[in-house]
Amino acid sequence: GDEKARPGMLKHKAMRRDVAPIVVIMIMLITVEGSKYVVDHPVSAPVLEHLTGLQRWTASGNLATFLELPIIDVIEIPITVNIMFLGFHGDGEYGTDIDYNEIHAWFSDMVNTMHHIAMPENGKDKFYNIRYKYNTKIIKLSDSTMTVLEDKMYWNVRPDIFNGESKYHYIDAFKYSAIFNDLLEFLSFTDSYSLFIINPKSPVDKKAVYGYRSGFSQQEIEYIYNNFDLGIPSFNEYYSEGSDHHAHTKEVIGNVKLYDPNKVPEDVEQVDMTHKSKKWADAYLSKKETSTESEIQCGKDGEIEDDPKCGFISSRGGLPISELAKQIVKKGTSYEKHYLFHVQNHENVQEICLSESWIGHSRFAFIDVNAGPFEWSPMTHGDGIKSKNTIPTVNHQTTRSSHEHHGKIEHGINFPYRSEYPEPWMKQAETDYKEKCMENKESRFCKALVKRLASRLHMYGDGDDDELFTETDSFLSKMASIATRTFRNVITPIGSSNPSYWHERLIFHLYILKSHDAYDPTSQENFNVIEFKHELSKIKLPNQEFSFSSKIIDIGSEHAVELAFESSLRTVKKPVFNRDGTYEIEDFNYIDSKHLQNRLQILSNYFVDSIHDNHDFAIKSGKAKHVTVYLFSRDEPYPIFVDEDKLSVSVKDSVIAIQSRQTKWKSSLECNGNPIYINPRNPMKYTLASTVQSLAGLYPLHQTYSEANKKESSDWFWTVGDSPLAFINPEGIHFNQFQIDTIYRNYVIESLQNSLEKLNDGVELLATIETTDINFNETSESSQKDMLISRYNFVRETWDEVIDYVKRKDFKRATDLLYTIEYQALNFKRAAFMMHEILDMHTCLVNEENHESYDIIIPICLTINIILIFLWILKRPDNKEKSKIN
């Protein structure tokens, strides 16, 4: 039929029960076909190809096998990742030169599939039949690309201390990210994920260290606060209640053998973008030389911090802090101006921790192996810490070309085969190399063979050549490991075992429950409600509607609510470490979130909002969801936390957050030997993090799950950037595109898993129906059989559509089909149940006709039972109590 008429393309609002017969007519004759993204497990069956009629029916054993409806094992979601090495071809620090073939060979052995993992909630595990299939591409770029990056670094590096000698220097991560953003747009890589691994020549002298951060250094922050008044407009003046400045998502239509001569890595692709990237670099350098201040429109079209246009702004590295602030007022983005306003008006603003890596606001991240080294972690204990040795460094020995690989292998081949080699395959491998690769060293087979031979031959070499190989091998193996961690923690992070369904409408309720008049809980310097709404609006899809309501409640007069809070209050003793290595034991007050949430549910009449009543139908139909945020504003001598050490947590479909009067408090984290301070007066960052966790199962960047130990674990490497989920940055509140994509993808995964389970339930039910000569005639003429096949096919075809949209990052169209696939999968399960009932009843009737003697047996049994009951009544003992005689 016409593709436009397919039910899968209909709006879910139009999917009613009366659509089902139309679906059957349209695709009744379609047989079960393969799927691009589905791995199925056919129900075991004998060979049926040459059997027909009754023979095929009875030989099948069950109806699922006869209809060839397999169990679905896995649905795969393709994820394209670009990995780009810059400064490793003689153009970076130390003249490091590593051949692309060697990079490709090492990264070919990375894990290319990972299951979607759900964090257990309340001790309940949930397994997903969804896995990610990574299509990794090693992108070859022009050396002039590195020239542009180094130029950008040189003109924008700033010392931490501007009025004296400074060991530490920083580069504005936003301005540097703008260059990557512009390059990715030029290369048309904006709809895939990219990881840059760079080795630039250092922009500072050998004794100094540089890194990346957003915002100013601590000395610059204090200077602006104490000495400068720029009159920057506030955030609320940019984003009023009626503002349309909300950000919108862009719509865009097993084990590997060491040696196998027939297997060449297929999962990692090399893409040569040398010519195109050189064209970009030449254009950048040309534009940089010719642009004037009036031509640069940085930040004009919106609020993007790392706007590609900002990559061409004039240098900032040498500007005094006062001049830099004036330039931001004149030409900065709205985020820069907001940050400047924040610094001017808040006494305890903290500098952001320096790091070697950064997650941009678009779909990219970068690692600078020449920056730092830096470290961050919890102060007292914790796993997965980021140490100074986490990122491998390069030196004069980290270099090797393909000619050296081949020369080393030829050197090894000329040796007679040595009995001490533990791998018996090496003799045959060396023979294959000698026969097939001496004249054709650049073939894919030879490149793969070179890598496998080289990784073993270096163990038996001598002298400097062996050491040379080991340095390069070690560096690439560690970078491949970091890339794998990037896949798991940044691109496709863990989800929640609580359902994260897509809803047409999201209704956010913010209740500020204050118990004091000491400060305004919702002022701009505290918890800015407009800013809270603005950040959440970034995760809105075009086919969704967001509603916000906020209400301040004085719980001083609401004794029940205050009592619920006080009854949830707990105290715990914890060590507090000082910079000199000493520690003290202090008491910390916190509330038990589960206890408080339970009490708040009982007191729900205090929080009734008219919006609840107006949309009962939407809630019951699953098309709307309420997310309630309780913000308790307190004025106590010491801050109060949630669950011992947090400012906000997610509990079911609600969020519980605490606001205290303190504006600076030492957290349990440290960075580069210094404690990280938080602002309990403004729990915006942590409230946003808890809200998206409640809504879509998105966890902080350091939180992960150990499949080996079956418990929650930590990995602090990628807790960078300025998102609410990066906890080493106490100021960051801006969601990046990685996180927004994850939210949307979690919606899709939940519906895919739900429909897969329903489809498999139906197939398993059909597998219980035995195919015998008794029920052959009944089923062979049944239209129900064709309907089962058509509905099964429809669901699988719609899966392919949804995943194609996800692959292209067109999440609007993907989510448009989610109700459809769940509805049709449920219809298939119901049809399977109906078929089971029909055949079961038919079998009973046939058996009854074949056993008419049962008509005599039943009356006889009834007669005997009646006689036995009558005899029991006559012979039963007399249980009446005798009268007492005093």
Secondary structure, 3 states (H helix, E strand, C coil): CCHHHCHHHCCHHHCCHHHHHHHHHHHCCCCCCCCCCEEEECCCCCCCCCCCHHHHHHHHCEHHHHHCCCEEEEEEEEEEEEEEEECCECCCHHHCEECHHHHHHHHCCCCCEEEEEEECECCECCEEEEEEEEEEEEEECCHHHHHHHHHHHHHHEEECCCCCCCCEEEEEHHHHHHHHHHHHHHCCCCCCEEEEEECCCCCCCCCCEEEEECCCCHHHHHHHHHHCCCCCCCHHHHCCCCCCCCCCCCCCCCCCCCCCCCCCCCCEEEEECHHHHHHHHHHHHHHHHHCCHHHCCCCCCCCCCCCHHHHHCCCCCCCCHHHHHHHHHHHCCHHHHHHHHHHHHCCCCCCCCCECEEECCCCEEEEECCCCCCCEEECCCCCCCECCCCCCCCCCCCCECHHHHHHHHHHHHHCCCCCCCCCCHHHHHHHHHHHHCCCCCCCHHHHHHHHHHHHHHHHHCCHHHHHHHHHHHHHHHHHHHHHHHHHHHHHCCCEECCCCCCCCEEEEEEEEEECCCCCCCCCCCCCCHHHHHHHHHCCCCCCCEEEEEEEEEECCCCHHHHHHHHHCEEEEEEEEECCCCCEEEEEEEEECHHHHHHHHHHCHHHHCCHHHHHCHHHHHCCCEEEEEEEEEECCCCCCEEECCCECEEEECCEEEEEECCCCCEEEEEEECCEEEEECCCCCHHHHHHHHHHHHHCCCCCCEEEECCCCEEEECCCCCCCCCCCCCCCCCCCCCCHHHHHHHHHHHHHHHHHHHHHHHHHHHHHHHCCECCCCCHHHHHCCHHHHHHHHHHHHHHHHHHHHHHHHHCCCHHHHHHCHHHHHHHHHHHHHHHHHHHHHHHHHHHHHHHHHCCCHHHHHHHHHHHHHHHHHHHHHHCCCCCCCCCCC
